[in-house]
Amino acid sequence: MEKRTLTAEMKRRILMTVVGVLVTGFSVGMFEFSNFGVDPFQVIAHGIWLNTEWGFGNLYTVINIIMLIMVLLFDRKKIGLGTLINIFLLGYVAEFSGNLWKTLIPTPSFWVRTVFLLTAVIITCLGASLYFTGDLGVSTYDAVALYISQHQNKVPFAYCRIATDLFCVVVGFLLGADFLSGYTGIGTIITAFFMGPLISFFNKRISIPFRTKQ
């Protein structure tokens, strides 16, 4: 029987997917630590979490399983390795990251928090770009904007992402993840309007060249 081996490109795609998801999860904890607001999907996730007695990692997994079922009904091609890692690992990585920084830096200054916010924005977009381009499945939330972009008269992904982000911010805000809670803030606004464009930037500059290099 012929032995099958992974091609160099497939190995790069797997690496991009795993690293992308883990980096994105780690950045969620950095957003929370900055106390300037988390990214839009985390706003709605934390809004739901504030109304339960569950651990965040467990709740995040349940939310994503529900969204997974919805994605399977519309575009199961978006489901893959990246999706499964997102569902079963990202929430726990985010929880670990947030607790880690609070332990290491219990009383951060304004400037330290600002550095964490800016770093979180950048690596969130880089992580999303990596697992998008790896094309081995995206998070259930990211699949929504991608699906809309591809099926609604080819609306650019950046605009679709802005629309879904704004929806999550509004709903999460109403559920209690507001300015006073620290989950909605300038960081949320930055990501709501700039994640789409920044992800597109990293796609062109880093992720696509890395995947297709000879």
Long-range contacts (C-beta under 8 A, 24 or more apart in sequence): 9-211, 9-212, 12-134, 12-210, 12-211, 12-213, 13-134, 13-135, 13-136, 13-211, 14-81, 14-134, 14-136, 15-134, 16-130, 16-131, 16-133, 16-134, 16-207, 16-210, 16-211, 17-80, 17-81, 17-82, 17-85, 17-130, 17-131, 17-134, 17-136, 17-137, 18-81, 18-85, 19-127, 19-130, 20-82, 20-126, 20-127, 20-128, 20-129, 20-130, 20-131, 20-132, 20-134, 21-82, 21-85, 21-86, 21-89, 21-90, 21-127, 21-131, 21-139, 22-85, 22-89, 22-90, 22-93, 22-127, 23-123, 23-124, 23-126, 23-127, 23-130, 24-90, 24-123, 24-124, 24-127, 24-128, 24-131, 24-139, 25-89, 25-90, 25-91, 25-92, 25-93, 25-94, 25-97, 26-93, 26-94, 26-97, 26-123, 27-97, 27-119, 27-120, 27-123, 27-124, 27-127, 28-90, 28-93, 28-94, 28-97, 28-98, 28-120, 28-124, 29-93, 29-94, 29-95, 29-96, 29-97, 29-98, 29-99, 29-100, 29-101, 30-97, 30-101, 30-116, 30-117, 30-119, 30-120, 30-123, 31-116, 31-117, 31-120, 31-124, 31-187, 32-94, 32-97, 32-98, 32-182, 32-183, 33-97, 33-98, 33-101, 33-102, 33-105, 33-108, 33-113, 33-116, 34-113, 34-114, 34-116, 34-117, 34-120, 34-187, 35-113, 35-182, 35-185, 36-113, 36-114, 36-117, 36-182, 36-185, 36-186, 36-187, 37-182, 37-183, 37-184, 37-185, 37-186, 37-187, 37-188, 37-189, 38-177, 38-183, 38-184, 38-187, 38-188, 39-124, 39-165, 39-187, 39-188, 39-191, 39-195, 40-164, 40-165, 40-166, 40-168, 40-169, 40-172, 40-188, 40-191, 40-192, 40-195, 41-141, 41-165, 41-168, 42-94, 42-183, 43-168, 43-169, 43-172, 43-173, 43-177, 43-183, 43-184, 43-188, 44-168, 44-169, 44-171, 44-172, 44-175, 44-177, 45-172, 46-172, 46-177, 46-181, 46-183, 47-171, 47-172, 47-173, 47-174, 47-175, 47-176, 47-177, 47-183, 48-172, 48-175, 50-175, 50-176, 50-177, 50-181, 51-175, 51-176, 55-95, 56-91, 56-94, 56-95, 57-91, 57-92, 57-94, 57-95, 58-91, 59-91, 60-90, 60-91, 60-94, 61-87, 61-88, 61-91, 64-91, 64-139, 64-140, 64-141, 67-140, 67-141, 67-143, 67-144, 68-140, 70-140, 71-140, 71-143, 71-144, 71-147, 74-147, 75-143, 75-147, 78-137, 78-138, 78-143, 78-146, 78-147, 79-137, 79-143, 80-135, 80-136, 80-137, 80-138, 81-136, 81-137, 82-131, 82-134, 82-136, 82-137, 82-138, 82-139, 83-137, 83-138, 83-139, 83-140, 83-143, 84-137, 86-138, 86-139, 86-140, 87-139, 87-140, 90-139, 117-186, 117-187, 117-190, 120-187, 121-187, 121-190, 121-191, 121-194, 121-195, 121-198, 122-198, 124-191, 124-195, 125-194, 125-195, 125-198, 125-199, 125-201, 125-202, 126-202, 126-206, 128-195, 128-199, 129-199, 129-202, 129-203, 129-206, 129-207, 130-202, 130-206, 130-207, 132-199, 132-203, 132-207, 133-203, 133-207, 133-208, 133-210, 133-211, 134-207, 134-211, 145-196, 157-196, 157-199, 157-200, 158-196, 158-197, 158-199, 158-200, 159-196, 160-196, 161-195, 161-196, 161-199, 162-192, 162-193, 162-196, 165-191, 165-192, 165-193, 165-195, 165-196, 166-192
